Amino acid sequence: MPGMQQTIKEIQDTLTVVAGIQARQAELIKGHGEWLQEHDRELAEDRKRAREIDERIDKLVSAIGELIRKP
């Protein structure tokens, strides 16, 4: 039954390859999840900085408006 043994060997080899692919895919998914969390943190920080800049601009515009209105 050399044909049967060859088929079993091919199936075992295929399972080994599939297991390797699944392990690599799991690593990539984990890495992407970590990247996504970091990206979300940085995005939140950027939004916070943008709000702070907007507040500073509003104060500056208000101060300039007061200077212009003074006689």
Contacts in CASP RR format, 6 or more apart in sequence:
PFRMAT RR
TARGET T0000
AUTHOR 0000-0000-0000
METHOD contacts of the structure
MODEL  1
MPGMQQTIKEIQDTLTVVAGIQARQAELIKGHGEWLQEHDRELAEDRKRA
REIDERIDKLVSAIGELIRKP
END
